[in-house]
């Protein structure tokens, strides 16, 4: 006869084993999703050719044709003339964050994907943008952060839009890289004007004091995720709050890099 200690160990093991198994709803969803993808392979969102297996809605050709942001400043991901060069702004003044990685430029067709995702309610495009960002991050090697934080939207704006575009992208990135998504780590406490509608000179003041970092002990290494990085005013204000709360290494990840208003390129609308 098994001893109480043995019985307790078996029970504990059984509970741990059950916790590791996906729930029945998840297993049914995964099975039906695999069946549907087998019967109806995904088509490329841009050219309608077959997408990439298992369910990525861009073909290899269209993914390869997206405008890459390279070379880019390691500090803020602004386009620079040569690899490893820092832009003039980062040389003059250190940022509140330590590094930025933005693999694509805000040019056609990436700009159109983001515009439809952000302003036309095509939330499914978050999967494409998040997958692209995760793939380019994985090419750099193991992530150098402990958690992923999407830039928070004010509750009123999120209710009007129906979703937080940064949260959608960050979810796919965190899942692909095996990192925890900590969307509750910070919140937006001030309803500000939308940054895209403002000139660069007033963007910093527009978001000053807009965020609150919550939790007694935040992760030491955090990646802030957004859809587009332009002047960096929003992520810099959020990074200041994270730094004050105890974060020691802060990176900024975004799907696309738009040039600032002052350098002649079109900013996101």
RALIN-V618433 format. One line per field, one symbol per residue. phi: phi as a letter, one per 20 degrees, with the letter a starting at -180 (. if undefined). psi: psi as a letter, one per 20 degrees, with the letter a starting at -180 (. if undefined). A space follows every 50 residues. Layout:
BEGIN
phi = ???
psi = ???
END
This chain:
BEGIN
phi = .ffgffgffffffffffffeeffffffffffffffffffcgfdffecmfg fefebeecegffffefffebfcffecmfgcfbfnfeffffffbfefdeac ccfcefcfefffgffffeddmefffgffffffffffffffogfdcdbdcf ffefgffffffnadffffffffffffemdfedfefbcedcedffgfedfg fdffffdfmedcedofcfgfccdedbecddenffffffffffffepfdcc dddbfbdefffednefefe
psi = pqrhggghggggggghghhiqqrhghhgggghghghhhhnqqqphhijrp apqhlpkprhghghiqoqmpqqpigjjqprhqpiqqrhghhhpqrirhqq ooiqqmrpihhhghghghijjmhhihggghggghghghhiaqqkrirpoq pqqqhghhhghirohhhgghghggghikqpomhjhqqoiporqphhiqqh hjhghhjpjiqppqphnrqhoqppprgppehjgghhghhgggghiiphpp qpprhqoqqrhijiqpqq.
END
